[in-house]
Amino acid sequence: MATPETPVTPATPTENHEMVHEHEMIPEHEMGHEHEMGHEHDMSHELDMGHEHEMGHEHAMSHELDMGHEHEMGHEHEMMHEHEMVEHEIVLGNEMVPGNGMVQDYEMIPGNEMVLAEPQPNNVETPETQPGKHRKKKSIVWEHFTIENVAVGTRRAQCKKCKQSFAYSTGSKVAGTSHLKRHIAKGSCPVVLRNQQNDQLTPYSAPPKMTGYGGSNGAPKRRYRTASTPYVAFDPDRCRQEISKMIIMHDYPLHMVEHPGFLTFVQNLQPRFDMVSFNTVQGDCVATYLREKQAIQKVIEGVPGWICLTLDMWSSHHTVGYVFITGQYVDSEWKIHRKILNVIMEPYPDSEMAFSHAVAACLSDWSMEGKLFSVTINQPLGDAAIDNLRALLSVKNPLVLNGQLLVGNCLARTLSSIAQDAFKVVQGTVKKVRDSVKYVKTSESHEEKFIELKQQLQVPSTKMLTLDDRTQWNTTYEMLLAATELKEVFSCLDALDPDFKDAPSLEDWKQVETLCTYLKIFFDTANLLTAPTIPTTNTFFHEAWKIQLELARAAASEDPFTSRLTKMMQEMFDNYWKSCCLMLAIAVVMDPRFKMKLVEFSFSKIYGEEAAAYVKTVEEGIHELFNEYVSLPLPLTPTYVEEVNGSAMGQEDGQGFDASCNGLGLTDFDVYIMETSSQQSRSELDQYLEESLLPRVHEFDVVGWWKLNRMKYPTLSKMARDILSVPVSTVTAESIFSTVSKEMDHYRCSLRPETVEALICAKDWLQNASIDTSPVPIKMEVPI
């Protein structure tokens, strides 16, 4: 009776070691006397020691991969087969190298490299190898099946996981492995299928490489060995750069590199990295800032038009101020950009020279003398401060319209100030509503009673009650608006909940409703400033004239409360309207859907019989501005400047060029062109105004329209480009509704002013590096 064959269990692959699995079979031996045993004995397979073990009357044979020793068994010795030539095998993906071919930890196997398997001793029989025959290529299927003898000359293949048995060989007939491959690859094995559904790739589940077996992609594909984990070299300089970027992007303190917890974390993460000191990381952050600044400098030098600035003064507990200077401009692709250029510490923020000093420092730092168009400031300036600013800029910067467009107020700050003062007018009423909302929202039982009463009263409001953040005026407005829609529930809540007291009266609710009515127009306008893209200036003429008109009508109301509330609002907004009306009006004239028609219509509504005088002011202003653009020297592009300089240098070297080709000759030619074609250039504006209006489509890109028509209106398009990019707000979208002045934190105040500027500017540049700042199409309905 033949001794049952027991396959040797393949070694489990370890990390970074790849070996080709082989299920090796011990050859059958003819023995003089057959020994029958009531139980099977296991064979011990040792790779390292090669010890032999005796079990009962039968000796097991230990096969050493490293030594290839031959052993004798029982009283019979069987001669080993002569070594035969074997075919080289392609090592399949993630397989183990046969024989002694261990892949060492330090070896990197390039992608798509075919590794050839070493020949194996022929005294080892695999399920696809018969003694005395050439070996066939090993199938991957034997990673998932073992061979069991069920009768003399009959062997079956058993799935290692689900234990199902399949026909393999009967006598000399071999069933092959196709049905075994289908069992694994097509999910017939319930265990493999379950593992795949759980996205768990176990040593027994079908890996992606098995899809070739009877799958939809046809015949099995040749597989190549690839490294399981790509090798990444340790780069300490790169680590330093990433630490500085992390600190900049997330406003982490520079001293975090000296915090014990962070030091321990980095040491465990990468013991080879020597943590930098405070001074080192400070230098790295400044280096990052300077590297980014070089790129921004090149962009600003290539700006075809003028640049607008916004100034936002921050306070500090040290009583010094920090002026945030932001530049807004249109690039050569006609896209609007907005970037923080400087953060300048001002020792005396209340001085009349504070803003003038900051602007002068910015113009010098970025070489922008002669390119400044307008300045928008976050707080009203006195006459003396404005005069100082104009006097400073008049030295090296041409004043557009004698400085009438130079200084503007921040619209966001104006709206916030009006909202704050409006809340103060009805301070007691607002407190009653806030306390009522707080009573409901701070107790689950109270809120359940409120919701139950709302359902009983069948109040249709879908708004949810929320407590406000008193530093954000929009949250107070939204709280009051939601409460007014639920006022009926509040009025009856004391009947269901005796603990609820001091509910707002009907008169209180009437005042809150009036307040919300007029706050809504400010709320809608401020929301336009929170858009992810930069809105063009003409957008806010529509908002400003509607606010001015609504407040003027409400101030004449017969209702005492309405009149008192809106008069206060009108006085505050009128200051903004007077300072920015001309700029906004010229901007809307540059919108081909409205031109002067909307100015005439809106002024007639606001000023009545006096409207003609105000309309004339706008007409004269826009014509004077256009004439200034006509008289301006033609801008020299960087390429043209290089050509001019090159010509001059060549002349100095004695190479000799014709006078008509040097810089002086071309400049005289430019003057001649402007003198002889000035009349035709001035007619661009009149031609534009006389043409019919474009249809008022729902979405319209006004800057894009001028880009398309720049050949038809070469001078007017430049004026439109500069006017439409004037910013109306000095704050970021997150601070549009803020009711508190910005204050520099204690930590940044402890740093050097240069470091503070580097951290804040670099963060803005890195964050906005990939953001599209093209102007958003205007979406609005204008009642005309």
QUIVEN-V90351 format. One record per residue. N is the residue number from 1. RES is the residue in one small letter. NEAR is the number of other ideal C-beta (glycine too) atoms within 10 Angstrom. Layout:
<<N	RES	NEAR> <N	RES	NEAR>>
This chain:
<<1	m	9> <2	a	12> <3	t	18> <4	p	12> <5	e	17> <6	t	17> <7	p	19> <8	v	18> <9	t	12> <10	p	18> <11	a	14> <12	t	9> <13	p	15> <14	t	11> <15	e	7> <16	n	13> <17	h	14> <18	e	21> <19	m	21> <20	v	21> <21	h	19> <22	e	24> <23	h	18> <24	e	21> <25	m	18> <26	i	18> <27	p	14> <28	e	14> <29	h	13> <30	e	8> <31	m	16> <32	g	7> <33	h	8> <34	e	9> <35	h	11> <36	e	6> <37	m	13> <38	g	5> <39	h	5> <40	e	11> <41	h	17> <42	d	11> <43	m	19> <44	s	14> <45	h	18> <46	e	13> <47	l	14> <48	d	8> <49	m	9> <50	g	16> <51	h	9> <52	e	15> <53	h	13> <54	e	9> <55	m	13> <56	g	11> <57	h	10> <58	e	15> <59	h	16> <60	a	18> <61	m	17> <62	s	18> <63	h	20> <64	e	17> <65	l	22> <66	d	11> <67	m	10> <68	g	14> <69	h	10> <70	e	14> <71	h	13> <72	e	11> <73	m	16> <74	g	13> <75	h	8> <76	e	11> <77	h	11> <78	e	14> <79	m	7> <80	m	11> <81	h	14> <82	e	7> <83	h	11> <84	e	11> <85	m	8> <86	v	18> <87	e	11> <88	h	12> <89	e	20> <90	i	14> <91	v	24> <92	l	22> <93	g	16> <94	n	14> <95	e	23> <96	m	22> <97	v	20> <98	p	20> <99	g	17> <100	n	14> <101	g	16> <102	m	16> <103	v	18> <104	q	7> <105	d	9> <106	y	7> <107	e	11> <108	m	9> <109	i	15> <110	p	9> <111	g	9> <112	n	8> <113	e	12> <114	m	12> <115	v	19> <116	l	12> <117	a	22> <118	e	14> <119	p	16> <120	q	22> <121	p	15> <122	n	19> <123	n	18> <124	v	19> <125	e	17> <126	t	18> <127	p	24> <128	e	18> <129	t	20> <130	q	14> <131	p	10> <132	g	9> <133	k	10> <134	h	11> <135	r	19> <136	k	12> <137	k	11> <138	k	22> <139	s	19> <140	i	22> <141	v	23> <142	w	22> <143	e	21> <144	h	24> <145	f	26> <146	t	18> <147	i	18> <148	e	16> <149	n	16> <150	v	14> <151	a	8> <152	v	8> <153	g	12> <154	t	13> <155	r	18> <156	r	19> <157	a	23> <158	q	17> <159	c	21> <160	k	15> <161	k	19> <162	c	16> <163	k	8> <164	q	15> <165	s	12> <166	f	14> <167	a	16> <168	y	22> <169	s	18> <170	t	14> <171	g	8> <172	s	7> <173	k	10> <174	v	14> <175	a	15> <176	g	14> <177	t	20> <178	s	12> <179	h	15> <180	l	21> <181	k	22> <182	r	16> <183	h	24> <184	i	24> <185	a	23> <186	k	16> <187	g	14> <188	s	14> <189	c	23> <190	p	12> <191	v	16> <192	v	23> <193	l	15> <194	r	14> <195	n	17> <196	q	16> <197	q	9> <198	n	10> <199	d	7> <200	q	9> <201	l	12> <202	t	13> <203	p	13> <204	y	16> <205	s	20> <206	a	22> <207	p	17> <208	p	9> <209	k	16> <210	m	20> <211	t	15> <212	g	18> <213	y	22> <214	g	18> <215	g	14> <216	s	6> <217	n	10> <218	g	8> <219	a	9> <220	p	18> <221	k	11> <222	r	10> <223	r	16> <224	y	16> <225	r	21> <226	t	13> <227	a	15> <228	s	12> <229	t	7> <230	p	8> <231	y	7> <232	v	6> <233	a	5> <234	f	9> <235	d	11> <236	p	12> <237	d	8> <238	r	10> <239	c	18> <240	r	20> <241	q	15> <242	e	12> <243	i	22> <244	s	25> <245	k	16> <246	m	11> <247	i	23> <248	i	25> <249	m	12> <250	h	8> <251	d	12> <252	y	15> <253	p	15> <254	l	22> <255	h	15> <256	m	15> <257	v	23> <258	e	14> <259	h	11> <260	p	7> <261	g	8> <262	f	15> <263	l	13> <264	t	10> <265	f	10> <266	v	17> <267	q	13> <268	n	8> <269	l	9> <270	q	12> <271	p	8> <272	r	8> <273	f	15> <274	d	12> <275	m	16> <276	v	19> <277	s	13> <278	f	13> <279	n	10> <280	t	15> <281	v	21> <282	q	22> <283	g	15> <284	d	22> <285	c	21> <286	v	18> <287	a	15> <288	t	21> <289	y	22> <290	l	11> <291	r	12> <292	e	19> <293	k	17> <294	q	8> <295	a	10> <296	i	18> <297	q	13> <298	k	10> <299	v	13> <300	i	18> <301	e	12> <302	g	12> <303	v	17> <304	p	15> <305	g	21> <306	w	25> <307	i	22> <308	c	25> <309	l	24> <310	t	25> <311	l	25> <312	d	24> <313	m	20> <314	w	20> <315	s	14> <316	s	17> <317	h	10> <318	h	12> <319	t	10> <320	v	16> <321	g	21> <322	y	25> <323	v	23> <324	f	25> <325	i	25> <326	t	22> <327	g	23> <328	q	20> <329	y	24> <330	v	28> <331	d	15> <332	s	11> <333	e	9> <334	w	21> <335	k	17> <336	i	21> <337	h	21> <338	r	18> <339	k	16> <340	i	21> <341	l	24> <342	n	22> <343	v	23> <344	i	22> <345	m	20> <346	e	19> <347	p	11> <348	y	12> <349	p	18> <350	d	9> <351	s	14> <352	e	16> <353	m	15> <354	a	21> <355	f	27> <356	s	21> <357	h	18> <358	a	26> <359	v	24> <360	a	18> <361	a	15> <362	c	21> <363	l	23> <364	s	11> <365	d	15> <366	w	19> <367	s	11> <368	m	22> <369	e	13> <370	g	11> <371	k	21> <372	l	22> <373	f	20> <374	s	23> <375	v	26> <376	t	24> <377	i	23> <378	n	23> <379	q	15> <380	p	16> <381	l	20> <382	g	9> <383	d	8> <384	a	10> <385	a	19> <386	i	20> <387	d	14> <388	n	19> <389	l	25> <390	r	17> <391	a	11> <392	l	17> <393	l	22> <394	s	13> <395	v	8> <396	k	14> <397	n	19> <398	p	15> <399	l	14> <400	v	20> <401	l	16> <402	n	11> <403	g	17> <404	q	15> <405	l	22> <406	l	21> <407	v	21> <408	g	24> <409	n	22> <410	c	25> <411	l	26> <412	a	23> <413	r	22> <414	t	25> <415	l	27> <416	s	23> <417	s	19> <418	i	23> <419	a	23> <420	q	14> <421	d	14> <422	a	22> <423	f	20> <424	k	10> <425	v	16> <426	v	19> <427	q	8> <428	g	10> <429	t	20> <430	v	23> <431	k	13> <432	k	19> <433	v	25> <434	r	17> <435	d	13> <436	s	23> <437	v	21> <438	k	15> <439	y	20> <440	v	22> <441	k	16> <442	t	10> <443	s	14> <444	e	8> <445	s	9> <446	h	17> <447	e	14> <448	e	11> <449	k	18> <450	f	24> <451	i	12> <452	e	12> <453	l	19> <454	k	18> <455	q	10> <456	q	11> <457	l	13> <458	q	7> <459	v	14> <460	p	7> <461	s	15> <462	t	7> <463	k	13> <464	m	9> <465	l	20> <466	t	13> <467	l	14> <468	d	19> <469	d	14> <470	r	13> <471	t	11> <472	q	18> <473	w	26> <474	n	22> <475	t	15> <476	t	24> <477	y	22> <478	e	18> <479	m	22> <480	l	23> <481	l	18> <482	a	18> <483	a	26> <484	t	20> <485	e	16> <486	l	22> <487	k	21> <488	e	15> <489	v	23> <490	f	24> <491	s	15> <492	c	16> <493	l	23> <494	d	13> <495	a	9> <496	l	13> <497	d	17> <498	p	8> <499	d	11> <500	f	18> <501	k	11> <502	d	11> <503	a	18> <504	p	23> <505	s	12> <506	l	9> <507	e	10> <508	d	18> <509	w	21> <510	k	17> <511	q	21> <512	v	21> <513	e	14> <514	t	18> <515	l	24> <516	c	18> <517	t	16> <518	y	20> <519	l	23> <520	k	13> <521	i	17> <522	f	24> <523	f	18> <524	d	12> <525	t	22> <526	a	22> <527	n	13> <528	l	20> <529	l	24> <530	t	16> <531	a	13> <532	p	9> <533	t	14> <534	i	19> <535	p	19> <536	t	26> <537	t	25> <538	n	25> <539	t	25> <540	f	23> <541	f	25> <542	h	22> <543	e	21> <544	a	23> <545	w	23> <546	k	18> <547	i	23> <548	q	20> <549	l	14> <550	e	18> <551	l	24> <552	a	18> <553	r	12> <554	a	19> <555	a	17> <556	a	10> <557	s	15> <558	e	6> <559	d	12> <560	p	8> <561	f	15> <562	t	19> <563	s	14> <564	r	12> <565	l	25> <566	t	24> <567	k	16> <568	m	17> <569	m	23> <570	q	19> <571	e	13> <572	m	16> <573	f	23> <574	d	14> <575	n	13> <576	y	23> <577	w	18> <578	k	10> <579	s	17> <580	c	25> <581	c	21> <582	l	19> <583	m	22> <584	l	26> <585	a	25> <586	i	25> <587	a	23> <588	v	29> <589	v	25> <590	m	25> <591	d	25> <592	p	17> <593	r	18> <594	f	23> <595	k	20> <596	m	15> <597	k	14> <598	l	21> <599	v	25> <600	e	16> <601	f	17> <602	s	25> <603	f	21> <604	s	15> <605	k	14> <606	i	17> <607	y	15> <608	g	9> <609	e	7> <610	e	11> <611	a	17> <612	a	12> <613	a	10> <614	y	19> <615	v	19> <616	k	10> <617	t	16> <618	v	20> <619	e	16> <620	e	11> <621	g	18> <622	i	23> <623	h	14> <624	e	13> <625	l	20> <626	f	20> <627	n	15> <628	e	15> <629	y	19> <630	v	19> <631	s	12> <632	l	14> <633	p	9> <634	l	12> <635	p	12> <636	l	15> <637	t	12> <638	p	10> <639	t	9> <640	y	13> <641	v	11> <642	e	11> <643	e	15> <644	v	17> <645	n	11> <646	g	13> <647	s	19> <648	a	14> <649	m	10> <650	g	14> <651	q	17> <652	e	8> <653	d	8> <654	g	6> <655	q	9> <656	g	7> <657	f	13> <658	d	9> <659	a	9> <660	s	10> <661	c	13> <662	n	16> <663	g	17> <664	l	13> <665	g	14> <666	l	17> <667	t	14> <668	d	12> <669	f	11> <670	d	13> <671	v	12> <672	y	10> <673	i	12> <674	m	15> <675	e	9> <676	t	9> <677	s	12> <678	s	13> <679	q	9> <680	q	11> <681	s	19> <682	r	18> <683	s	11> <684	e	19> <685	l	21> <686	d	11> <687	q	13> <688	y	19> <689	l	15> <690	e	9> <691	e	10> <692	s	7> <693	l	12> <694	l	14> <695	p	7> <696	r	14> <697	v	10> <698	h	9> <699	e	9> <700	f	17> <701	d	16> <702	v	24> <703	v	22> <704	g	14> <705	w	18> <706	w	23> <707	k	16> <708	l	11> <709	n	15> <710	r	16> <711	m	7> <712	k	12> <713	y	17> <714	p	11> <715	t	19> <716	l	23> <717	s	23> <718	k	19> <719	m	25> <720	a	30> <721	r	21> <722	d	23> <723	i	27> <724	l	23> <725	s	26> <726	v	25> <727	p	23> <728	v	28> <729	s	27> <730	t	25> <731	v	21> <732	t	18> <733	a	13> <734	e	9> <735	s	19> <736	i	22> <737	f	25> <738	s	18> <739	t	16> <740	v	11> <741	s	12> <742	k	16> <743	e	12> <744	m	21> <745	d	12> <746	h	10> <747	y	12> <748	r	19> <749	c	16> <750	s	12> <751	l	16> <752	r	11> <753	p	14> <754	e	13> <755	t	17> <756	v	19> <757	e	23> <758	a	23> <759	l	23> <760	i	20> <761	c	22> <762	a	25> <763	k	21> <764	d	20> <765	w	20> <766	l	15> <767	q	11> <768	n	14> <769	a	9> <770	s	6> <771	i	10> <772	d	8> <773	t	17> <774	s	15> <775	p	21> <776	v	17> <777	p	15> <778	i	21> <779	k	12> <780	m	12> <781	e	8> <782	v	16> <783	p	6> <784	i	9>>
